Amino acid sequence: MPSLTHDALATLLRLTHTRRMPHDDEGMRAELSTAQLRPRSFVPPRSLDRHVALRVDARHGWRVYEMAPWGPTLPQPRVIYLHGGGYVGEIDANHWTVCRRFATLTPARVVVPIYPVAPDSTAAETVPTAAAIVADVIAEAGDPPW
């Protein structure tokens, strides 16, 4: 039985017209077709610059954003954020907000790889590249400061 919190959140999402993923093959094919015609931007909102230090780099052929709290660059733990979307939906403003909150409410450097989504890529291609980026970030971070 869903909790009251679940019911309230489901109602809020419905009222705010938050996108829902299709629940059948036909709906998913239509969603992918639309995404091919009009791909959504993965670029972070300009407003992020006011809140965090933001940079972009290329790793293993992917664009990878990093954000950190403003201030001195001390050894920082890393958060690797692989956005939701089931490998078919691009990162959106809500995901960027979560990343900003990680960076401003913790001392962490947030690493956000922008992975290719279906049908332009498959899990067989995406997962190994994501793992290589994670391995790079771990190696760069070195030993934890604690």
N, C-alpha and C positions, 0 to 999 in steps of 0.2 A: 504494500500500500504506500503510495507516494506521501511524502511529508508535506506539511503546510508550506514549508520553505520552497519545496519543489513546485507545488501548485502556484505559489505566488510568483516565482520566477518564470514559470511557463506562461502565465497570464501576462506578465510584463513583456516578455519577448513577443508574444502574439500581438499585443497592443502597440508595440513600437515597430512592428513590421520587420523584425529581424529576419534575415534570410534563413530559410530552412533548406537542407539538402533534400533532393528527391528521394523517394522511398522505393522506386521501381526502376527497371531497366530503361523503359521508355523516357521517364522523367530525367534520368541521368544522361542519356544520350542527348536529349534536348538541351540540358544544362551545358554539356561539353561543347555542343555545336555553337551555342551562344558565346561561350568563353573563347572559342576559336575566332569568331567574328569580331568580338569586342573584348579583348583581353583586359582584365583589371590591372591597374597599376600596383606594383609592389613597393613603390618608393615611399619612404616614411614621410609622414606629414611634416610640413615646414615648422610647425609649432614645437616639434621635438627639440629643435635647436635652442629654444629658450630654457629647457629643463635639463638637458644632458649634453655632454661632449659626444659628438657623433662623428664617426668616420666610416668609410667604405673601402673595401679591399677585394681582390679577386683571389679565390682559393679553389684549386682543383676545377677551374672553369666556372665556378659559381660566384655570384656577387655575395659578399658577406659583410654585413653591417656590424659595427661594434659601438656600444654606448656605455658611458661611465658617468658617475657623478662628477660634477664640476669640482675642481680643487686639485690638491697635490696628487701625483700619481704614485701612490704607495703600492706595495704588493697587494693585489686584489684577487679575491676568489672569482671564478668564472661561472656564469650561468649560460648554458647553451640552450637557446630557445628555438625549437623546431615547431613552427606554427601549426595550428590545426588546419583542417581542410581536407583531410582524408586523401592527400596526394592529388586531389582534383581542384581544390579551391585555393586561390592565392591568398597570401597574407593580407589582412585588412586593417582598418584603423583600430579596431578593438584589440587585435594582437599587438599593435604598436603601443597602445596604451598600457597593456600588461608589461611589456618590456620596459617602458619608461618608468613604471612604478617599481619594478625590480631595481633599476639603476638608481632611482632617487631615494628609495626607502631602505636600501641595503648598501654595503660598501662594494658591491659586485660590479664587475665588467660583464655586460650582457652581449653575447655573441649570437647574431641572428643570420644564419645561412638562408639565402633565398633559393629554394630548390625548384627545379622544373616540375611542372604538374602535368598530369595526363591530359590529353593523349600524347603530348610531346616527349614524355619520358615514362619509363616503367620502374617498378620497384627494384627490378634486377639491376638497373642503372643507378637509381637514386640512393638506395640504402648503402652500397659500398662507398659512394662519394661522401655521404653524410658521415659515415664512420671514419673516413680518412680525415675529415675536417675536425671531428671530435678528438681524434688522436693528436692532431696538430695542436689544438688548443690545450689539451692536457700537457703535452710536451713543453709548450711555451710557458705555461703557468708555473712549472717547476713544483717544488715541494710546497705544501700548504703552509701558510704563515703561522699556524698554531702548533 
